[in-house]
């Protein structure tokens, strides 16, 4: 006779709603009468329900789900009362027990659904919104398209949330991405004519002139009577500019040395012990990862700080690094460490949630001004290296080698970097007037403003009370307090600018969360559950 245990029968989660049964300590329990069914078999469960509780058939849809929640709550209440009488000291432990294996998953789904409902209700009030899109592949080789939304209502309240995670199992062409984005926007019932812009990571499928996602989105918005702008993530462009300073003659020996130390376990252990014995400032060198934004600067800074210890260790291994005795190479290393440090500071300032586009652009313009300062200081007859501490240290260590003669080359390299920054950020430069008008309305000449804003701008300039408020309040609060009928066009411009994304930082951060949750031990995590987890996470 066939044994029940060998059949692999399990409790089915759908039995909860269909028959009001749950699983408790490997027993199939009726939530209505608390009786148990001996075998995990649908025929037995169904027969019990139809013979004892068929009156519940009249409950359907939402009413049936609510009844299930009530029955579960009653069961929990009964258990807790029993625990209070028998072992009150264990009350908290029993309170934390889940009724079934899928309880956590169901609660995550409910929280995610509630967040989506709240976002949908907020979306009705949006006057303008923009989207940020980025695509990456998870560990199961599924292309995941993240779509974030940044919306602004009439009270200048900014909402920045995950709109959707679309899973693509086939190609990821621009039109495929467009179908996914359109589905997400339409599902939220958001009007296309309120889209003010789209920002992407600059991949060909995203920014193609004819069939890229950004182009297709902008064309759709124009068809619906709106106007949207295309932006390339300001952080991605900054990283590309940073790669303009290659300095391969410095990077290759540095990376070769780091890989020599860390690639073999014995060598790595001996190096760490060597640093520990001599009480060095740091305990190890850092690997360089070209994908990570700050990796290059961190690896260079650590190598520079440990350059003497690294030289001594390599000597003991019979692998001397001749570059460490070359003053010119060391000067190049010091310069690269310093300029990369400045680039990392800029990159860090561009990161963060809820950053308005004017704030990000101001950081960018400030860095451009810093580069011009560096060029002037390093081009002087007596170079000023006050902002290049590592280079200054090398110059002081080798005064007889006249390293200061190299500073004109460094000034030329910085000038080339400044030119790359100017070439890269054309999309942000194209809206610079709107950004200036939004962030500093009292500094803009009405003659230079768009026609529909000129009269309101004059009214604004002549109001001393509003000028005082602009100096005292935050920018959002200032525009929030402007009279809606008197400054309608200026408020409209402010809402459009507030709705724009400046970077895809939230997409990159969410992809990190995706890789953490859908790791090599959880590759079977479904796309819908992954979407729910990321919606709650963000």
C-alpha positions as CSV (number, residue, x, y, z in Angstrom):
1,X,0.0,0.0,0.0
2,X,1.3,3.4,-1.0
3,X,2.4,5.5,2.0
4,X,1.1,9.1,2.4
5,X,4.6,10.5,3.3
6,X,6.1,9.2,0.1
7,X,3.5,11.2,-2.0
8,X,5.1,14.5,-1.1
9,X,1.8,16.2,-0.4
10,X,1.9,19.8,0.9
11,X,-0.5,22.5,2.0
12,X,-1.6,24.7,-0.9
13,X,-1.8,28.4,-0.1
14,X,-4.9,28.8,-2.2
15,X,-6.8,26.5,0.2
16,X,-6.9,29.5,2.6
17,X,-9.3,31.5,0.5
18,X,-11.1,28.6,-1.2
19,X,-11.8,26.5,1.9
20,X,-10.7,28.7,4.9
21,X,-8.0,26.3,6.0
22,X,-4.5,27.1,7.3
23,X,-1.4,25.1,8.2
24,X,-0.2,25.0,11.9
25,X,2.6,22.8,13.0
26,X,2.3,20.5,10.0
27,X,-1.5,20.1,10.5
28,X,-4.2,21.2,8.1
29,X,-6.6,23.2,10.4
30,X,-10.0,24.6,9.6
31,X,-10.2,28.3,10.6
32,X,-14.0,28.1,11.1
33,X,-14.3,25.1,13.4
34,X,-10.7,24.5,14.3
35,X,-10.9,20.8,13.3
36,X,-7.9,19.1,11.5
37,X,-7.8,17.1,8.4
38,X,-5.5,14.0,8.6
39,X,-4.0,14.1,5.1
40,X,-2.9,17.0,2.9
41,X,-5.3,16.2,0.2
42,X,-7.6,18.6,-1.5
43,X,-10.4,16.1,-1.7
44,X,-10.5,15.8,2.1
45,X,-10.3,19.6,2.6
46,X,-12.9,20.3,0.0
47,X,-15.3,17.6,1.5
48,X,-14.9,19.0,5.0
49,X,-15.7,22.6,3.7
50,X,-18.7,21.6,1.6
51,X,-20.2,19.3,4.2
52,X,-19.7,21.7,7.2
53,X,-19.4,25.3,5.9
54,X,-21.0,25.5,2.5
55,X,-22.9,28.7,3.7
56,X,-19.6,30.6,3.2
57,X,-19.9,30.1,-0.6
58,X,-21.9,33.4,-0.8
59,X,-18.7,35.3,0.1
60,X,-16.7,36.2,-3.0
61,X,-13.8,38.4,-4.0
62,X,-12.8,41.1,-1.5
63,X,-15.4,40.0,1.1
64,X,-14.0,36.5,1.1
65,X,-10.4,37.8,1.7
66,X,-11.7,40.0,4.5
67,X,-13.4,37.0,6.1
68,X,-10.2,35.0,5.9
69,X,-8.3,37.8,7.8
70,X,-11.0,37.9,10.5
71,X,-10.8,34.1,11.0
72,X,-7.0,34.2,11.2
73,X,-7.2,37.1,13.8
74,X,-9.7,35.1,15.9
75,X,-7.4,32.0,15.8
76,X,-4.4,34.1,16.9
77,X,-6.5,35.7,19.7
78,X,-7.6,32.3,21.0
79,X,-4.0,31.0,21.0
80,X,-2.8,34.1,22.8
81,X,-5.4,33.7,25.5
82,X,-4.5,30.1,26.0
83,X,-0.8,31.1,26.2
84,X,-1.6,33.7,28.9
85,X,-3.1,31.1,31.1
86,X,-0.6,28.3,30.5
87,X,2.8,30.0,30.0
88,X,2.5,33.8,30.2
89,X,6.3,34.2,30.0
90,X,6.2,32.8,26.4
91,X,3.6,35.2,25.2
92,X,5.9,37.3,23.0
93,X,7.4,34.3,21.4
94,X,4.0,33.0,20.4
95,X,3.0,36.4,19.1
96,X,5.9,36.3,16.6
97,X,5.0,33.0,15.2
98,X,3.7,33.1,11.6
99,X,0.6,31.0,10.7
100,X,2.2,29.6,7.5
101,X,5.3,29.5,5.3
102,X,4.0,32.1,2.9
103,X,2.8,34.6,5.6
104,X,5.9,36.9,5.1
105,X,5.6,36.8,1.4
106,X,1.9,37.7,1.6
107,X,2.6,40.6,4.0
108,X,5.3,41.9,1.6
109,X,2.7,41.8,-1.2
110,X,0.2,43.6,0.8
111,X,2.6,46.4,1.8
112,X,3.8,46.8,-1.8
113,X,0.1,47.0,-3.0
114,X,-0.6,49.6,-0.4
115,X,2.4,51.7,-1.4
116,X,1.3,51.4,-5.0
117,X,-2.2,52.5,-4.1
118,X,-0.9,55.5,-2.3
119,X,1.3,56.4,-5.3
120,X,-1.6,56.1,-7.6
121,X,-3.7,58.4,-5.5
122,X,-0.8,61.0,-5.3
123,X,-0.4,60.7,-9.1
124,X,-3.8,62.1,-9.7
125,X,-2.7,65.4,-8.1
126,X,0.6,65.7,-10.1
127,X,0.9,68.8,-12.3
128,X,4.1,67.5,-13.8
129,X,6.4,64.5,-13.5
130,X,9.5,63.0,-15.0
131,X,10.9,59.5,-15.2
132,X,14.4,58.0,-14.7
133,X,15.1,54.7,-16.4
134,X,18.0,52.2,-16.2
135,X,18.3,48.6,-17.2
136,X,20.5,45.8,-15.8
137,X,20.6,42.0,-15.8
138,X,20.1,40.0,-12.7
139,X,21.7,36.7,-11.7
140,X,19.1,34.7,-13.6
141,X,19.9,36.6,-16.8
142,X,16.6,38.5,-16.8
143,X,16.8,42.1,-18.0
144,X,15.3,44.3,-15.3
145,X,14.1,47.8,-16.3
146,X,13.8,50.2,-13.3
147,X,11.4,53.1,-13.8
148,X,11.5,55.9,-11.1
149,X,9.0,58.8,-11.1
150,X,9.5,62.3,-9.7
151,X,6.2,64.2,-9.5
152,X,5.2,67.6,-8.2
153,X,1.7,68.7,-7.2
154,X,0.2,72.2,-7.0
155,X,1.5,72.7,-3.5
156,X,5.1,72.1,-4.6
157,X,5.2,68.7,-2.8
158,X,7.8,66.5,-4.5
159,X,7.3,62.7,-4.6
160,X,10.2,60.5,-5.8
161,X,9.2,56.8,-5.9
162,X,9.7,53.6,-7.8
163,X,7.1,53.5,-10.5
164,X,7.7,50.0,-11.6
165,X,10.2,47.2,-12.2
166,X,9.6,45.7,-15.7
167,X,11.2,42.3,-16.4
168,X,12.3,41.7,-20.0
169,X,12.8,38.1,-21.1
170,X,13.6,38.9,-24.8
171,X,15.5,41.7,-26.5
172,X,16.1,45.1,-24.9
173,X,15.8,47.4,-27.9
174,X,14.6,51.0,-27.5
175,X,11.1,50.0,-28.7
176,X,11.0,47.1,-26.2
177,X,11.9,49.4,-23.4
178,X,9.3,52.0,-24.6
179,X,6.5,49.3,-24.4
180,X,7.5,48.5,-20.8
181,X,7.6,52.2,-19.8
182,X,4.3,52.9,-21.5
183,X,2.7,50.0,-19.7
184,X,3.9,51.3,-16.3
185,X,2.7,54.9,-17.0
186,X,-0.7,53.8,-18.3
187,X,-1.1,51.3,-15.4
188,X,-0.7,54.3,-13.0
189,X,-3.2,56.3,-15.1
190,X,-0.7,59.1,-15.5
191,X,-1.3,61.6,-18.4
192,X,1.5,61.7,-20.9
193,X,1.2,65.5,-21.5
194,X,2.4,66.1,-17.9
195,X,5.8,64.4,-18.6
196,X,8.5,67.0,-18.4
197,X,11.6,64.9,-19.0
198,X,13.3,61.5,-19.1
199,X,16.8,60.8,-17.8
200,X,18.8,57.6,-18.6
201,X,22.3,56.2,-18.3
202,X,23.3,57.0,-21.9
203,X,23.2,53.5,-23.3
204,X,22.5,53.3,-27.1
205,X,19.0,51.7,-26.5
206,X,18.2,54.6,-24.2
207,X,19.4,57.6,-26.2
208,X,19.3,56.5,-29.8
209,X,18.3,59.5,-32.0
210,X,15.7,57.6,-34.0
211,X,14.6,54.6,-31.9
212,X,16.0,55.2,-28.5
213,X,13.8,55.1,-25.4
214,X,14.3,58.8,-24.7
215,X,13.3,59.8,-28.3
216,X,10.2,57.5,-28.3
217,X,9.1,58.9,-25.0
218,X,9.5,62.6,-26.1
219,X,7.7,61.9,-29.4
220,X,4.8,60.3,-27.4
221,X,4.6,63.3,-25.1
222,X,4.6,65.7,-28.1
223,X,1.7,63.7,-29.6
224,X,-0.2,64.1,-26.4
225,X,0.3,67.9,-26.4
226,X,3.2,68.2,-24.0
227,X,6.9,68.7,-24.2
228,X,9.7,66.7,-22.5
229,X,13.5,67.0,-22.5
230,X,16.1,64.3,-22.7
231,X,18.9,64.2,-20.1
232,X,21.9,62.0,-19.7
233,X,22.6,61.1,-16.0
234,X,24.9,63.8,-14.6
235,X,26.8,61.2,-12.5
236,X,27.5,58.9,-15.5
237,X,28.8,61.9,-17.5
238,X,31.0,62.9,-14.6
239,X,32.5,59.4,-14.4
240,X,33.1,59.4,-18.2
241,X,34.9,62.8,-17.8
242,X,37.1,61.4,-15.0
243,X,38.2,58.6,-17.4
244,X,39.5,61.2,-19.8
245,X,42.7,61.5,-17.6
246,X,44.0,58.0,-18.4
247,X,47.6,58.3,-17.1
248,X,48.2,54.7,-18.1
249,X,51.9,55.0,-17.3
250,X,50.8,55.4,-13.7
251,X,47.7,53.2,-13.5
252,X,49.2,50.1,-15.1
253,X,52.2,49.7,-12.6
254,X,49.9,50.5,-9.7
255,X,47.3,47.9,-10.7
256,X,49.9,45.4,-11.5
257,X,51.4,45.8,-8.1
258,X,48.1,45.6,-6.3
259,X,47.1,42.5,-8.2
260,X,50.5,40.9,-7.4
261,X,50.0,41.5,-3.7
262,X,46.4,40.4,-3.5
263,X,46.0,37.7,-6.2
264,X,47.9,35.0,-4.2
265,X,46.8,34.2,-0.7
266,X,50.3,33.6,0.7
267,X,51.6,36.9,-0.6
268,X,48.6,38.7,0.6
269,X,48.9,37.3,4.1
270,X,52.6,38.1,4.3
271,X,51.9,41.7,3.1
272,X,49.2,42.3,5.7
273,X,51.5,40.9,8.4
274,X,54.3,43.1,7.2
275,X,52.1,46.2,7.5
276,X,51.0,45.0,11.0
277,X,54.6,44.5,12.1
278,X,55.8,47.9,11.1
279,X,52.5,49.6,12.4
280,X,51.6,51.1,9.0
281,X,48.8,53.6,8.7
282,X,46.6,51.1,6.8
283,X,46.2,47.3,6.9
284,X,45.9,46.5,3.2
285,X,45.8,47.8,-0.3
286,X,42.5,48.1,-2.2
287,X,41.4,46.4,-5.4
288,X,40.4,48.7,-8.2
289,X,37.0,48.1,-9.8
290,X,36.4,50.1,-12.9
291,X,32.6,49.9,-12.6
292,X,32.5,51.5,-9.1
293,X,32.4,55.2,-9.2
294,X,34.9,56.0,-6.4
295,X,37.1,52.9,-6.7
296,X,39.9,54.5,-8.7
297,X,40.5,57.3,-6.3
298,X,40.3,55.1,-3.2
299,X,42.8,52.5,-4.7
300,X,45.2,55.3,-5.7
301,X,45.0,57.1,-2.4
302,X,45.7,53.8,-0.5
303,X,48.6,52.9,-2.8
304,X,50.1,56.4,-2.4
305,X,49.9,56.3,1.4
306,X,51.6,52.9,1.5
307,X,54.1,53.5,-1.3
308,X,57.2,53.2,0.9
309,X,55.9,50.0,2.7
310,X,55.0,48.5,-0.7
311,X,58.5,49.2,-2.0
312,X,60.1,47.5,0.9
313,X,57.8,44.5,0.7
314,X,58.5,44.1,-3.0
315,X,62.2,44.2,-2.4
316,X,61.9,41.2,0.0
317,X,60.0,39.3,-2.7
318,X,62.6,40.0,-5.4
319,X,60.1,42.0,-7.4
320,X,61.4,45.6,-7.0
321,X,59.2,48.4,-8.4
322,X,61.5,50.8,-10.2
323,X,58.9,53.5,-10.6
324,X,58.9,54.1,-6.8
325,X,62.4,55.5,-7.1
326,X,61.6,57.8,-10.1
327,X,60.7,61.3,-8.9
328,X,58.9,62.2,-12.1
329,X,56.7,59.1,-11.9
330,X,56.0,59.8,-8.3
331,X,55.0,63.3,-9.1
332,X,52.6,62.0,-11.8
333,X,51.2,59.6,-9.1
334,X,50.8,62.4,-6.6
335,X,49.0,64.6,-9.2
336,X,46.7,61.8,-10.2
337,X,45.9,61.0,-6.6
338,X,45.0,64.7,-6.0
339,X,42.9,65.3,-9.1
340,X,41.1,62.0,-8.6
341,X,40.3,63.0,-5.1
342,X,38.7,66.2,-6.3
343,X,36.7,64.2,-8.8
344,X,35.5,61.8,-6.1
345,X,34.4,64.8,-4.0
346,X,32.3,66.0,-6.9
347,X,30.9,62.5,-7.5
348,X,29.9,62.2,-3.9
349,X,28.2,65.6,-3.9
350,X,26.1,64.5,-6.9
351,X,24.7,61.5,-5.2
352,X,21.7,61.3,-3.0
353,X,17.9,61.1,-3.1
354,X,15.5,64.0,-3.8
355,X,18.3,66.2,-5.3
356,X,16.9,68.9,-7.5
357,X,18.5,69.5,-10.9
358,X,19.6,73.0,-10.0
359,X,21.5,71.7,-7.0
360,X,23.4,69.1,-9.1
361,X,24.1,71.6,-11.9
362,X,25.5,74.1,-9.3
363,X,28.0,71.5,-8.1
364,X,29.0,70.9,-11.7
365,X,29.6,74.6,-12.4
366,X,31.5,75.0,-9.1
367,X,33.8,72.2,-10.2
368,X,34.4,73.8,-13.6
369,X,35.4,77.0,-11.8
370,X,37.8,75.0,-9.5
371,X,39.4,73.5,-12.6
372,X,40.1,77.0,-14.0
373,X,41.7,78.0,-10.6
374,X,43.9,74.9,-10.7
375,X,45.0,75.8,-14.3
376,X,46.0,79.3,-13.3
377,X,47.8,78.2,-10.1
378,X,49.8,75.4,-11.8
379,X,50.7,77.7,-14.8
380,X,52.5,80.3,-12.7
381,X,56.3,80.7,-12.7
382,X,56.2,79.6,-9.1
383,X,53.5,77.0,-9.2
384,X,51.0,77.0,-6.3
385,X,50.2,73.4,-5.3
386,X,48.2,74.2,-2.2
387,X,45.2,72.2,-3.5
388,X,47.5,69.2,-4.5
389,X,48.8,67.9,-1.3
390,X,50.3,64.7,-2.6
391,X,52.1,66.5,-5.5
392,X,53.4,69.1,-3.0
393,X,54.7,66.3,-0.8
394,X,56.6,64.7,-3.7
395,X,58.0,68.1,-4.7
396,X,59.3,68.7,-1.2
397,X,60.8,65.2,-1.0
398,X,62.8,65.7,-4.2
399,X,63.7,69.5,-4.4
400,X,66.9,68.9,-6.5
401,X,64.9,67.2,-9.3
402,X,63.1,70.4,-10.3
403,X,59.7,68.6,-10.4
404,X,58.0,72.0,-10.6
405,X,58.8,72.1,-14.3
406,X,56.2,69.3,-14.7
407,X,53.3,71.5,-13.4
408,X,52.8,73.1,-16.8
409,X,52.0,69.6,-18.2
410,X,49.6,69.1,-15.3
411,X,47.9,72.4,-16.1
412,X,47.5,71.3,-19.7
413,X,46.0,68.0,-18.6
414,X,43.5,69.9,-16.4
415,X,42.6,72.2,-19.2
416,X,41.9,69.1,-21.4
417,X,39.7,67.7,-18.5
418,X,37.8,71.1,-18.4
419,X,37.2,70.9,-22.1
420,X,35.8,67.4,-21.7
421,X,33.4,68.6,-19.0
422,X,32.3,71.4,-21.2
423,X,31.7,69.0,-24.2
424,X,29.9,66.4,-22.1
425,X,27.2,68.3,-20.4
426,X,25.5,69.9,-23.4
427,X,22.0,68.7,-22.4
428,X,22.3,70.5,-19.0
429,X,23.8,73.6,-20.6
430,X,20.7,73.7,-23.0
431,X,18.4,74.3,-20.0
432,X,20.9,76.5,-18.0
433,X,18.6,79.6,-18.5
434,X,15.6,77.8,-17.0
435,X,17.8,76.5,-14.2
436,X,19.1,80.0,-13.4
437,X,15.6,81.5,-13.6
438,X,14.3,78.9,-11.2
439,X,17.2,79.0,-8.7
440,X,17.9,82.8,-8.8
441,X,14.8,84.6,-10.2
442,X,15.9,88.0,-8.8
443,X,19.2,87.8,-10.7
444,X,17.7,87.3,-14.1
445,X,17.0,90.3,-16.4
446,X,13.3,90.3,-17.5
447,X,14.5,91.0,-21.1
448,X,16.3,87.7,-21.1
449,X,13.3,85.7,-19.7
450,X,10.7,83.9,-21.9
451,X,7.9,86.2,-23.0
452,X,5.2,84.6,-20.8
453,X,7.4,85.2,-17.7
454,X,8.6,88.8,-18.3
455,X,5.6,90.7,-16.6
456,X,5.5,88.3,-13.6
457,X,9.2,88.6,-13.2
458,X,9.1,92.4,-13.1
459,X,6.3,92.1,-10.4
460,X,8.6,89.7,-8.5
461,X,11.6,92.0,-8.7
462,X,9.7,95.0,-7.4
463,X,8.3,93.2,-4.4
464,X,10.8,93.8,-1.5
465,X,8.9,91.4,0.8
466,X,9.3,88.5,-1.7
467,X,12.9,89.3,-2.2
468,X,13.4,89.0,1.6
469,X,11.5,85.7,1.6
470,X,13.7,84.4,-1.1
471,X,16.8,85.0,1.0
472,X,15.3,83.5,4.2
473,X,13.3,80.5,2.9
474,X,14.3,77.4,1.1
475,X,13.7,77.5,-2.6
476,X,10.7,75.1,-2.5
477,X,9.1,77.0,0.4
478,X,9.6,80.3,-1.4
479,X,7.7,79.1,-4.5
480,X,5.1,77.4,-2.3
481,X,4.2,80.7,-0.8
482,X,3.9,82.6,-4.1
483,X,0.4,83.8,-4.9
484,X,-1.1,81.3,-7.4
485,X,-3.0,83.8,-9.4
486,X,-0.4,86.5,-9.4
487,X,2.6,84.3,-10.4
488,X,1.0,81.5,-12.3
489,X,3.7,81.2,-15.0
490,X,6.6,81.4,-12.6
491,X,5.0,78.7,-10.4
492,X,4.5,76.5,-13.5
493,X,8.2,76.9,-14.4
494,X,9.2,76.0,-10.8
495,X,7.0,72.9,-10.8
496,X,8.6,71.8,-14.1
497,X,12.1,72.2,-12.8
498,X,11.3,70.5,-9.5
499,X,9.9,67.5,-11.3
500,X,13.1,66.9,-13.3
501,X,15.6,64.2,-12.3
502,X,19.2,65.1,-12.4
503,X,20.7,61.6,-12.2
504,X,19.8,57.9,-12.2
505,X,21.3,57.6,-8.7
506,X,18.1,56.0,-7.3
507,X,18.2,53.4,-10.1
508,X,21.8,52.5,-9.3
509,X,21.1,52.3,-5.6
510,X,18.1,50.1,-6.3
511,X,20.1,47.7,-8.5
512,X,22.5,47.2,-5.6
513,X,19.5,46.3,-3.4
514,X,18.3,44.0,-6.2
515,X,21.6,42.1,-6.3
516,X,21.6,41.8,-2.6
517,X,18.1,40.3,-2.5
518,X,18.4,38.2,-5.7
519,X,21.7,36.6,-5.0
520,X,23.2,33.3,-6.0
521,X,21.3,31.6,-3.2
522,X,17.9,33.1,-4.2
523,X,18.0,33.0,-8.0
524,X,14.4,31.5,-8.0
525,X,13.0,34.7,-6.5
526,X,10.1,35.6,-8.9
527,X,10.0,38.9,-10.7
528,X,6.8,39.9,-9.0
529,X,8.2,39.3,-5.5
530,X,11.4,41.1,-6.5
531,X,9.3,44.1,-7.6
532,X,7.5,44.1,-4.2
533,X,10.7,43.9,-2.2
534,X,12.3,46.8,-4.2
535,X,9.1,48.9,-3.9
536,X,9.3,48.6,-0.1
537,X,13.1,49.1,-0.1
538,X,12.9,52.4,-1.9
